[in-house]
């Protein structure tokens, strides 16, 4: 495979073209070489965001004045010879992330006070030189695989605005897929990075638990939730991961450091890859959509052509859902109980609050205690000394992106069933705390994006990133962009 960055292979694009922005690596390179300025990049990103408000609605809050001022300061630092990985580059973060001076709504309605301090991940992004342009939309408390709600409206998919970009990091995914920003941070507690990445043709990395701090919520959703990048290329996602990675002193999970960017430039070697189309046991028992099966099977054939040993396999998931549900609902209950105006919460959130309160305490402690046995059982799948695999390949979702409004007026129970039917593959890796990478897997016959997961055992991000980069060099998925007329409002 070529080690050249995709931005170099396709050439840098003009920062003032709303459909053809720089990528993250290309932006950093352009700034360092003096081909553009941070003020140009940030102003162009803000203009694209404003132009797409009526069609995509990707952002909850913008930092227009502050971001432009920080861009001007970055240009002075660049002119003085300072170099940092993301100095002057515009990025976005999700609405669950603390940015000093802004409220953290996490998809909820109501007037909330601005927070006084950055979260650890924002502190690290700033230390790398990034300019945070705003906070992207999320569904309420990150519960669902769609990004819609009365607090902010509907966030739409740049590939077809009649469809959802997924959730809960749907705003970040829509913003990156549409080229509003070169990359964005999301969070993933049950697939909330990987699902919207699949449905918007992006690379989305769910890193190892603790790789990127979630402080001040250092054990977010009972250990299920991690932060991670969404980007159009593996190199861009790796760069954002490296810039954001690292623990807060109070974090309970502290894996040793990795270099995702270096991994993206390495050949992965010859790997044993298990293809699992059968999802973990759920109440829905839905089979994956035929077009999902077709796309993921085709990707498996590409991996075999690239020299890997690929065969169908069946991981021993067991009844892992019995551990997920108490942890997820307890996490929702913990956050919902902090909301100053609980009557403004979605009735489904209030239902989850009640369920999570009942399942807290002893039940959730027992659920977490099972994780050690789950690591041993599912970890045996990756024991290459006994014929196991290096990587597990699965669909990211069982269905293409649903239409906007599909889940309106459903009860909490029916919403959960519908979400589980559409997205049964991602959440076990949140229980385990292990890394996974969504890679684009093509499109339906109607032009809707589909994705596949590369999953690995504990602390295997570098292997997964190397394999994703090899696939990208072959498939060149970054060359496919959403239709331009979906990106901006008719009046812009």
BASEFI-505757 format. One record per residue (C-alpha): residue in one letter; x, y, z. Coordinates in steps of 0.02 Angstrom, whole numbers. Example, Ala and Ser with C-alpha at 12.3 -4.5 7.8 and 13.67 -1.06 7.14 Angstrom:
2
[A; [615; -225; 390]]
[S; [684; -53; 357]]
REM end
This chain:
492
[X; [0; 0; 0]]
[X; [54; 178; -26]]
[X; [105; 277; 128]]
[X; [57; 441; 43]]
[X; [-78; 538; 131]]
[X; [-243; 547; 35]]
[X; [-236; 736; 42]]
[X; [-71; 729; -53]]
[X; [-135; 602; -179]]
[X; [-287; 706; -224]]
[X; [-204; 875; -201]]
[X; [-254; 1011; -79]]
[X; [-422; 1090; -113]]
[X; [-474; 1269; -100]]
[X; [-528; 1323; 75]]
[X; [-654; 1447; 5]]
[X; [-752; 1316; -93]]
[X; [-895; 1256; 19]]
[X; [-900; 1084; -62]]
[X; [-711; 1055; -68]]
[X; [-628; 1100; 98]]
[X; [-458; 1044; 156]]
[X; [-449; 886; 259]]
[X; [-371; 889; 431]]
[X; [-198; 834; 374]]
[X; [-209; 946; 221]]
[X; [-261; 1096; 327]]
[X; [-115; 1071; 446]]
[X; [6; 1052; 301]]
[X; [-65; 1203; 210]]
[X; [-49; 1312; 364]]
[X; [128; 1255; 402]]
[X; [181; 1287; 221]]
[X; [97; 1458; 214]]
[X; [-24; 1409; 75]]
[X; [-172; 1469; 178]]
[X; [-208; 1553; 344]]
[X; [-307; 1500; 495]]
[X; [-420; 1651; 473]]
[X; [-462; 1594; 297]]
[X; [-498; 1415; 351]]
[X; [-601; 1462; 504]]
[X; [-701; 1596; 413]]
[X; [-737; 1475; 270]]
[X; [-793; 1340; 393]]
[X; [-909; 1462; 483]]
[X; [-981; 1519; 316]]
[X; [-1015; 1339; 264]]
[X; [-1098; 1304; 431]]
[X; [-1212; 1455; 415]]
[X; [-1255; 1412; 235]]
[X; [-1309; 1237; 285]]
[X; [-1413; 1279; 439]]
[X; [-1581; 1262; 352]]
[X; [-1536; 1100; 264]]
[X; [-1420; 1002; 377]]
[X; [-1436; 1085; 548]]
[X; [-1274; 1006; 609]]
[X; [-1227; 1131; 746]]
[X; [-1307; 1177; 912]]
[X; [-1192; 1323; 956]]
[X; [-1055; 1418; 867]]
[X; [-904; 1513; 936]]
[X; [-897; 1635; 790]]
[X; [-809; 1783; 871]]
[X; [-699; 1680; 984]]
[X; [-648; 1561; 845]]
[X; [-602; 1704; 728]]
[X; [-500; 1786; 865]]
[X; [-411; 1621; 901]]
[X; [-377; 1600; 715]]
[X; [-296; 1772; 707]]
[X; [-187; 1725; 855]]
[X; [-142; 1560; 772]]
[X; [-86; 1652; 615]]
[X; [32; 1758; 720]]
[X; [102; 1603; 803]]
[X; [126; 1518; 634]]
[X; [212; 1673; 564]]
[X; [330; 1670; 713]]
[X; [379; 1492; 669]]
[X; [279; 1396; 799]]
[X; [221; 1224; 744]]
[X; [93; 1113; 829]]
[X; [-5; 965; 757]]
[X; [-167; 1063; 732]]
[X; [-111; 1244; 750]]
[X; [-246; 1351; 670]]
[X; [-352; 1206; 606]]
[X; [-542; 1219; 631]]
[X; [-627; 1071; 714]]
[X; [-794; 1039; 799]]
[X; [-843; 947; 957]]
[X; [-1005; 863; 1008]]
[X; [-1137; 942; 1118]]
[X; [-1092; 827; 1264]]
[X; [-918; 904; 1277]]
[X; [-876; 1047; 1396]]
[X; [-809; 1202; 1311]]
[X; [-778; 1346; 1431]]
[X; [-903; 1487; 1409]]
[X; [-1034; 1378; 1323]]
[X; [-1177; 1274; 1394]]
[X; [-1169; 1085; 1378]]
[X; [-1347; 1042; 1326]]
[X; [-1312; 864; 1267]]
[X; [-1464; 874; 1155]]
[X; [-1581; 934; 1293]]
[X; [-1698; 1083; 1295]]
[X; [-1689; 1219; 1426]]
[X; [-1577; 1364; 1473]]
[X; [-1418; 1296; 1549]]
[X; [-1276; 1402; 1616]]
[X; [-1110; 1404; 1524]]
[X; [-978; 1291; 1597]]
[X; [-825; 1372; 1672]]
[X; [-690; 1250; 1615]]
[X; [-645; 1148; 1463]]
[X; [-659; 960; 1469]]
[X; [-492; 869; 1463]]
[X; [-512; 825; 1279]]
[X; [-545; 1006; 1232]]
[X; [-395; 1060; 1335]]
[X; [-288; 938; 1237]]
[X; [-359; 994; 1068]]
[X; [-320; 1174; 1113]]
[X; [-145; 1124; 1168]]
[X; [-122; 1047; 995]]
[X; [-173; 1215; 920]]
[X; [-349; 1173; 859]]
[X; [-481; 1309; 841]]
[X; [-648; 1246; 908]]
[X; [-780; 1324; 794]]
[X; [-934; 1255; 883]]
[X; [-1031; 1112; 959]]
[X; [-1127; 989; 852]]
[X; [-1301; 919; 880]]
[X; [-1335; 760; 975]]
[X; [-1497; 673; 1019]]
[X; [-1553; 693; 1199]]
[X; [-1418; 621; 1315]]
[X; [-1349; 521; 1170]]
[X; [-1477; 382; 1181]]
[X; [-1527; 349; 1002]]
[X; [-1458; 316; 829]]
[X; [-1542; 471; 758]]
[X; [-1510; 656; 791]]
[X; [-1679; 736; 810]]
[X; [-1767; 823; 954]]
[X; [-1876; 969; 1005]]
[X; [-1726; 1063; 1077]]
[X; [-1641; 1090; 909]]
[X; [-1747; 1010; 771]]
[X; [-1684; 883; 647]]
[X; [-1506; 853; 591]]
[X; [-1504; 781; 415]]
[X; [-1391; 670; 312]]
[X; [-1286; 762; 181]]
[X; [-1304; 614; 61]]
[X; [-1493; 627; 64]]
[X; [-1577; 753; 178]]
[X; [-1734; 647; 192]]
[X; [-1630; 526; 298]]
[X; [-1544; 534; 467]]
[X; [-1354; 543; 480]]
[X; [-1371; 428; 630]]
[X; [-1332; 465; 810]]
[X; [-1293; 509; 935]]
[X; [-1144; 597; 855]]
[X; [-1251; 641; 705]]
[X; [-1208; 825; 705]]
[X; [-1022; 788; 700]]
[X; [-1046; 660; 562]]
[X; [-1154; 776; 456]]
[X; [-1031; 919; 479]]
[X; [-882; 816; 420]]
[X; [-972; 724; 280]]
[X; [-1036; 889; 210]]
[X; [-863; 969; 222]]
[X; [-917; 1100; 348]]
[X; [-763; 1057; 453]]
[X; [-617; 941; 411]]
[X; [-646; 829; 563]]
[X; [-747; 824; 723]]
[X; [-751; 741; 891]]
[X; [-893; 623; 937]]
[X; [-930; 505; 1079]]
[X; [-979; 322; 1074]]
[X; [-1075; 231; 1211]]
[X; [-1166; 105; 1101]]
[X; [-1101; 143; 927]]
[X; [-1129; 331; 927]]
[X; [-971; 366; 826]]
[X; [-971; 210; 717]]
[X; [-1157; 214; 671]]
[X; [-1161; 393; 603]]
[X; [-992; 363; 520]]
[X; [-1068; 214; 430]]
[X; [-1221; 311; 376]]
[X; [-1121; 462; 313]]
[X; [-973; 375; 226]]
[X; [-842; 421; 355]]
[X; [-703; 343; 456]]
[X; [-754; 338; 638]]
[X; [-640; 274; 775]]
[X; [-703; 209; 942]]
[X; [-541; 198; 1039]]
[X; [-495; 92; 1188]]
[X; [-582; 146; 1348]]
[X; [-476; 283; 1426]]
[X; [-378; 321; 1266]]
[X; [-462; 493; 1255]]
[X; [-519; 564; 1420]]
[X; [-704; 592; 1453]]
[X; [-665; 697; 1607]]
[X; [-758; 777; 1697]]
[X; [-871; 625; 1670]]
[X; [-725; 507; 1695]]
[X; [-830; 348; 1701]]
[X; [-961; 406; 1577]]
[X; [-1115; 294; 1562]]
[X; [-1040; 168; 1684]]
[X; [-885; 148; 1576]]
[X; [-976; 124; 1411]]
[X; [-938; 292; 1330]]
[X; [-777; 349; 1249]]
[X; [-730; 500; 1143]]
[X; [-663; 479; 967]]
[X; [-640; 557; 794]]
[X; [-747; 565; 638]]
[X; [-658; 609; 476]]
[X; [-659; 576; 290]]
[X; [-491; 487; 288]]
[X; [-396; 370; 403]]
[X; [-250; 492; 414]]
[X; [-367; 633; 469]]
[X; [-451; 524; 600]]
[X; [-282; 464; 663]]
[X; [-216; 641; 678]]
[X; [-367; 697; 779]]
[X; [-354; 541; 888]]
[X; [-171; 575; 926]]
[X; [-204; 757; 966]]
[X; [-350; 717; 1082]]
[X; [-277; 564; 1169]]
[X; [-216; 559; 1347]]
[X; [-287; 545; 1522]]
[X; [-341; 669; 1653]]
[X; [-256; 637; 1821]]
[X; [-423; 580; 1891]]
[X; [-464; 456; 1753]]
[X; [-484; 274; 1808]]
[X; [-431; 201; 1639]]
[X; [-257; 243; 1575]]
[X; [-199; 133; 1428]]
[X; [-21; 158; 1367]]
[X; [3; 285; 1228]]
[X; [-7; 239; 1044]]
[X; [29; 332; 883]]
[X; [-119; 314; 767]]
[X; [-39; 426; 636]]
[X; [114; 314; 626]]
[X; [1; 162; 616]]
[X; [-91; 239; 469]]
[X; [73; 242; 373]]
[X; [117; 59; 408]]
[X; [72; -98; 315]]
[X; [-34; -206; 430]]
[X; [49; -368; 376]]
[X; [-50; -524; 337]]
[X; [-195; -544; 458]]
[X; [-322; -676; 504]]
[X; [-492; -593; 491]]
[X; [-656; -668; 549]]
[X; [-814; -612; 458]]
[X; [-968; -615; 570]]
[X; [-1133; -567; 489]]
[X; [-1238; -639; 630]]
[X; [-1269; -505; 763]]
[X; [-1265; -535; 951]]
[X; [-1424; -604; 1028]]
[X; [-1560; -471; 1045]]
[X; [-1747; -471; 1070]]
[X; [-1778; -417; 890]]
[X; [-1698; -565; 798]]
[X; [-1693; -460; 639]]
[X; [-1578; -515; 498]]
[X; [-1464; -385; 418]]
[X; [-1531; -298; 263]]
[X; [-1477; -387; 102]]
[X; [-1384; -233; 41]]
[X; [-1287; -227; 205]]
[X; [-1239; -410; 183]]
[X; [-1188; -377; 3]]
[X; [-1080; -228; 50]]
[X; [-990; -307; 197]]
[X; [-962; -470; 103]]
[X; [-886; -371; -41]]
[X; [-769; -284; 82]]
[X; [-717; -455; 150]]
[X; [-674; -505; -29]]
[X; [-567; -349; -46]]
[X; [-473; -396; 112]]
[X; [-443; -570; 44]]
[X; [-380; -496; -120]]
[X; [-259; -388; -19]]
[X; [-183; -548; 51]]
[X; [-272; -574; 216]]
[X; [-346; -740; 270]]
[X; [-533; -708; 286]]
[X; [-664; -833; 339]]
[X; [-835; -833; 419]]
[X; [-832; -844; 608]]
[X; [-948; -839; 759]]
[X; [-887; -742; 911]]
[X; [-957; -806; 1076]]
[X; [-1050; -648; 1126]]
[X; [-1157; -739; 1253]]
[X; [-1290; -639; 1345]]
[X; [-1186; -481; 1341]]
[X; [-1344; -375; 1330]]
[X; [-1381; -416; 1512]]
[X; [-1227; -313; 1555]]
[X; [-1262; -173; 1433]]
[X; [-1440; -125; 1481]]
[X; [-1411; -87; 1665]]
[X; [-1254; 13; 1628]]
[X; [-1334; 113; 1488]]
[X; [-1495; 155; 1579]]
[X; [-1403; 195; 1741]]
[X; [-1293; 314; 1642]]
[X; [-1445; 401; 1568]]
[X; [-1524; 412; 1740]]
[X; [-1368; 492; 1814]]
[X; [-1365; 628; 1682]]
[X; [-1554; 656; 1674]]
[X; [-1561; 679; 1863]]
[X; [-1443; 828; 1846]]
[X; [-1554; 921; 1722]]
[X; [-1627; 1077; 1805]]
[X; [-1791; 1064; 1709]]
[X; [-1839; 878; 1703]]
[X; [-2011; 916; 1633]]
[X; [-1925; 972; 1472]]
[X; [-1848; 801; 1443]]
[X; [-1919; 683; 1312]]
[X; [-2045; 561; 1390]]
[X; [-1930; 420; 1331]]
[X; [-1787; 497; 1430]]
[X; [-1896; 507; 1585]]
[X; [-1940; 324; 1560]]
[X; [-1754; 280; 1547]]
[X; [-1723; 381; 1704]]
[X; [-1848; 275; 1800]]
[X; [-1777; 113; 1730]]
[X; [-1599; 166; 1764]]
[X; [-1640; 213; 1941]]
[X; [-1714; 40; 1971]]
[X; [-1564; -45; 1890]]
[X; [-1434; 58; 1980]]
[X; [-1337; 7; 2133]]
[X; [-1318; -181; 2155]]
[X; [-1382; -226; 1981]]
[X; [-1264; -112; 1888]]
[X; [-1117; -166; 1997]]
[X; [-1155; -347; 1954]]
[X; [-1164; -300; 1769]]
[X; [-994; -220; 1777]]
[X; [-921; -366; 1872]]
[X; [-963; -480; 1724]]
[X; [-843; -384; 1612]]
[X; [-692; -488; 1666]]
[X; [-776; -650; 1613]]
[X; [-836; -568; 1451]]
[X; [-657; -516; 1412]]
[X; [-600; -697; 1432]]
[X; [-743; -772; 1331]]
[X; [-740; -651; 1184]]
[X; [-552; -626; 1199]]
[X; [-529; -809; 1154]]
[X; [-587; -761; 979]]
[X; [-425; -661; 962]]
[X; [-307; -793; 1031]]
[X; [-203; -825; 875]]
[X; [-102; -957; 967]]
[X; [-256; -1069; 966]]
[X; [-317; -1028; 791]]
[X; [-402; -864; 833]]
[X; [-411; -704; 732]]
[X; [-321; -538; 728]]
[X; [-475; -437; 678]]
[X; [-663; -460; 677]]
[X; [-759; -388; 529]]
[X; [-946; -356; 550]]
[X; [-1077; -239; 479]]
[X; [-1085; -77; 577]]
[X; [-1274; -72; 562]]
[X; [-1404; -198; 506]]
[X; [-1496; -71; 399]]
[X; [-1464; 81; 289]]
[X; [-1496; 253; 366]]
[X; [-1682; 272; 408]]
[X; [-1788; 416; 350]]
[X; [-1802; 569; 462]]
[X; [-1952; 553; 577]]
[X; [-1955; 363; 576]]
[X; [-1949; 357; 766]]
[X; [-2068; 500; 804]]
[X; [-2206; 463; 928]]
[X; [-2139; 291; 975]]
[X; [-2140; 238; 1156]]
[X; [-1976; 214; 1247]]
[X; [-1990; 25; 1229]]
[X; [-2030; 30; 1043]]
[X; [-1892; 157; 1011]]
[X; [-1767; 42; 1095]]
[X; [-1829; -108; 995]]
[X; [-1817; -11; 832]]
[X; [-1642; 50; 874]]
[X; [-1586; -124; 921]]
[X; [-1655; -195; 759]]
[X; [-1564; -64; 655]]
[X; [-1403; -62; 756]]
[X; [-1367; -228; 843]]
[X; [-1181; -242; 805]]
[X; [-1092; -97; 890]]
[X; [-1135; -97; 1076]]
[X; [-1044; -257; 1134]]
[X; [-877; -169; 1107]]
[X; [-933; -32; 1227]]
[X; [-964; -163; 1361]]
[X; [-790; -233; 1329]]
[X; [-706; -63; 1316]]
[X; [-607; -119; 1164]]
[X; [-572; -21; 1003]]
[X; [-666; -24; 838]]
[X; [-656; 71; 675]]
[X; [-798; 103; 553]]
[X; [-743; 106; 371]]
[X; [-854; 151; 223]]
[X; [-923; -3; 136]]
[X; [-1006; 76; -14]]
[X; [-1185; 127; -48]]
[X; [-1358; 56; -70]]
[X; [-1435; 58; -242]]
[X; [-1522; 219; -187]]
[X; [-1355; 301; -145]]
[X; [-1362; 287; 45]]
[X; [-1197; 252; 133]]
[X; [-1159; 88; 223]]
[X; [-1017; 43; 340]]
[X; [-919; -102; 412]]
[X; [-831; -121; 578]]
[X; [-652; -177; 605]]
[X; [-650; -238; 786]]
[X; [-504; -294; 891]]
[X; [-455; -347; 1066]]
[X; [-392; -232; 1202]]
[X; [-276; -92; 1147]]
[X; [-272; -144; 964]]
[X; [-303; 28; 886]]
[X; [-140; 29; 789]]
[X; [-178; -135; 700]]
[X; [-355; -78; 658]]
[X; [-296; 91; 595]]
[X; [-161; 10; 486]]
[X; [-289; -109; 411]]
[X; [-413; 33; 382]]
[X; [-277; 134; 294]]
[X; [-236; -13; 181]]
[X; [-419; -30; 134]]
[X; [-432; 156; 102]]
[X; [-281; 155; -14]]
[X; [-368; 20; -116]]
[X; [-548; 84; -109]]
[X; [-513; 273; -112]]
[X; [-679; 307; -27]]
[X; [-629; 488; 9]]
[X; [-655; 527; -176]]
[X; [-844; 510; -155]]
[X; [-932; 667; -92]]
[X; [-1114; 705; -53]]
[X; [-1211; 795; -190]]
[X; [-1174; 980; -182]]
[X; [-1358; 1033; -187]]
[X; [-1389; 943; -21]]
[X; [-1262; 1049; 72]]
[X; [-1325; 1227; 74]]
[X; [-1491; 1313; 91]]
[X; [-1575; 1379; -67]]
[X; [-1555; 1558; -8]]
[X; [-1367; 1546; 22]]
REM end
